[in-house]
Amino acid sequence: VAGLGNYGLRGTRHSVGMAVLDRLAARLAVGERWRADGRCCADVAVAAARGLELVLLKPRRLMNRNGLSVASAAKMYGLSPEDIYLVHDDLDKALGKVAIKLGGSARGHNGVRSCISALRSDEMTRLRVGIGRP
């Protein structure tokens, strides 16, 4: 599960993917286990949920380069694009509204575009979190 955003701009609406991952890590009782992993240039925490091992990932890159971290982590953990969930902001959704989308285009989102390019696939599941148009 990758929370897309701009690592240096945490707390902004554009980095809501990372905030969602922080909350998810806390709910899975691994919020204190984040570690910087230079191999994929990301903060990583591993959690168990309902018999599955989850790799939580917050890229340490700017949004338009997030895909490099996601692709590196996918290779490290032996994941295919279909195994990956991207959590990212969506300007076209009202603040706080969420939607799940399976595959398809980036719809203008630079972080998703970067992931599609780096993974050479658009088959990732996306959790789109509405941030509205301020």
N, C-alpha and C positions, 0 to 999 in steps of 0.2 A: 504494500500500500504506500504510494508515494504522494506526499503533500507538496504540491507545486507552489512556488512563490519566489520572492526575492529574499535571499537569506539575510542580507544586510538591512532589509526594510520590514522586519517582523512587526506585527501589530497593525499593519495597514490592511485595507480590504483586499488588495491585490495578492496578499500573502495568506489569505484565509485557509488555503490548503494545509499550510504548516500548523496553523492554530487548531484545525480539526485534528491533525495527527497528535498534537500535544494532548488534547482532550481524550482521544482514543487510547493513547499510551497510559494516561492516568487511570482510565476506566479498566484497563487490562492489568493494572498494577505494575507497569514497567516504566512509569514516568521518570524514575530516577536512573534508568538504565541506558539512556541515550549515550552514545559514544561516537566520537568523530572517527570516521573510517576513510583514510586517505586513498585507499584503493578505488573508491567510487566517488570521492569528494562529496561526502554526505554525512549527516548524523544518522545513526542506525540504532534501532532497538528491536529485539526479537521477543515475540510474545506468543503464548499459546491461547487459542480460543476455540472451543468446541471441537477439540481433537485435531486442529490444524495449527501449523507453525506459521506465524505471520512475521514478515520482515517489514518493519515500519521505516520509512526513508524520508528524510528531509534534505534535499540537495543543498549543497553549500555554494551554489552558483546563482547567477542572475537567471531570471525566468526563461529567457530565450536560449539558455544553455542547460536547462534542467534535464533534458533528454540524455545528455552525456552521462550524468550520474545515474539515471534510471537504467540505461542500457548496461553500464558497467556493473551495477548491482544485480541485474538480471543474469548476466553472464556468471558472476561469482556464485550466485545461489541456484543456478540451473533453471531459471524461470523462462517461460515463453511469454510472448505478449499477452496471450489469453489469460495468464496467471496474474497479470498486473492490474491493479486498481489505481487510477489517478484521481486525486482529490484536488479540485481547482475552482477558482472564482469564475463567475459568469455574470457579465454586465447586463445581459438581457433578462435576467431573472430578478424578481423583487428581492430586496434585502432579506436574507434568512430562508428563502425558499430553496428547496433542493430537488434535484432530479438525477436519475441514473440513466446513463446512456451507454449502450454497447457498441463500440467501434464507430466508424464513420470519420468524417472530416474534423479538422481542428476548429472549424467555425470561427476563424480569426484569432484564436488563442495561441499566443507565441509559445507558451510552455508546452501545450499539447502538440503543437506543430513540431517542436524540438524533439519530443518523445517519439512521434511518428517517424521522423527522419532518422533518429538514432537507432530505433528498434526495427526500422524498415517494415513497419506494420501499423495498421490503425485498429487492431483488434483488442485494444485495452478497454476495460470497463472504466467509465468516468463517473465520479460523483461530482456533479456541478452544483456549487453553492452560490446562491444569488447574492450579489453585492449591490445591485441596482446601479443606476447612473446618478452619481452624486451631483 
